[in-house]
């Protein structure tokens, strides 16, 4: 299963979008996830496991018709005081 990356001082994180759903994947896992997506497409469809919000497992069906794109960005946990960072990405944890 692909998990949301653990905290660290600095790393590259990827957002994999599959049919309007986004999943965070760490640098260590991206090659495996890309290979599983390609394998699913070549097999004309297969489920790929992810961990969603609240640590609940999700199985996403990927087919040749699926829209898949991958974004990468640098994620820094410890910014210097007063440093706003370079990313426009905002992550919110909403408890609804």
C-alpha positions as CSV (number, residue, x, y, z in Angstrom):
1,X,0.0,0.0,0.0
2,X,1.2,3.5,-0.7
3,X,1.2,5.7,2.4
4,X,1.3,9.4,2.9
5,X,5.0,10.3,3.5
6,X,6.4,10.4,7.0
7,X,7.7,13.7,8.4
8,X,11.3,14.6,7.7
9,X,13.4,17.7,7.3
10,X,13.2,17.9,3.4
11,X,12.1,15.6,0.7
12,X,10.4,15.4,-2.6
13,X,6.8,14.4,-2.5
14,X,4.5,13.5,-5.4
15,X,0.8,14.0,-5.9
16,X,-0.6,11.3,-8.1
17,X,-4.0,12.3,-9.6
18,X,-6.2,9.5,-10.8
19,X,-9.6,10.6,-12.1
20,X,-9.8,13.7,-10.0
21,X,-8.6,12.0,-6.8
22,X,-5.1,13.0,-5.5
23,X,-2.8,10.8,-3.4
24,X,0.5,11.8,-1.7
25,X,3.4,9.5,-2.5
26,X,6.9,9.8,-1.2
27,X,10.1,9.9,-3.2
28,X,10.9,6.3,-2.1
29,X,7.6,5.0,-3.4
30,X,7.1,6.8,-6.7
31,X,8.9,4.3,-9.0
32,X,6.8,1.4,-7.6
33,X,3.6,3.3,-7.9
34,X,4.3,4.4,-11.5
35,X,5.1,0.7,-12.4
36,X,1.9,-0.5,-10.8
37,X,-0.1,2.2,-12.8
38,X,1.5,1.2,-16.1
39,X,0.9,-2.5,-15.3
40,X,-2.8,-1.8,-14.5
41,X,-3.2,0.1,-17.8
42,X,-1.5,-2.7,-19.8
43,X,-3.7,-5.3,-18.2
44,X,-6.8,-3.2,-19.3
45,X,-7.5,-2.5,-15.6
46,X,-6.5,-3.3,-12.1
47,X,-6.9,-2.0,-8.6
48,X,-4.1,0.0,-6.9
49,X,-4.0,0.3,-3.1
50,X,-3.5,3.7,-1.4
51,X,-3.9,4.9,2.1
52,X,-6.4,7.7,2.3
53,X,-7.2,10.3,5.0
54,X,-7.7,8.8,8.4
55,X,-5.4,5.9,7.5
56,X,-8.2,4.1,5.7
57,X,-7.2,1.9,2.9
58,X,-8.5,2.7,-0.6
59,X,-8.5,0.6,-3.8
60,X,-8.6,2.7,-6.9
61,X,-9.4,1.1,-10.3
62,X,-7.0,2.2,-13.0
63,X,-7.8,1.5,-16.6
64,X,-6.5,2.7,-20.0
65,X,-9.3,5.3,-19.9
66,X,-8.2,6.7,-16.5
67,X,-6.8,10.2,-16.3
68,X,-3.5,10.0,-14.5
69,X,-1.0,12.8,-13.9
70,X,1.9,13.2,-11.4
71,X,3.0,16.4,-9.8
72,X,6.2,16.7,-7.8
73,X,7.2,19.4,-5.2
74,X,9.8,19.8,-2.5
75,X,8.3,19.6,0.9
76,X,10.2,21.2,3.8
77,X,9.1,20.6,7.4
78,X,11.3,23.1,9.2
79,X,11.3,26.6,7.6
80,X,13.5,29.3,9.0
81,X,11.6,31.8,11.1
82,X,9.9,34.3,8.8
83,X,10.4,32.1,5.7
84,X,7.2,31.7,3.8
85,X,8.5,28.9,1.6
86,X,8.3,28.5,-2.2
87,X,5.2,26.5,-2.6
88,X,1.6,27.7,-3.2
89,X,0.4,24.3,-2.1
90,X,-1.7,24.4,1.1
91,X,-2.5,21.3,3.0
92,X,-5.5,21.4,5.4
93,X,-6.7,18.8,7.8
94,X,-10.4,19.3,8.2
95,X,-12.4,17.5,10.8
96,X,-15.9,17.5,9.5
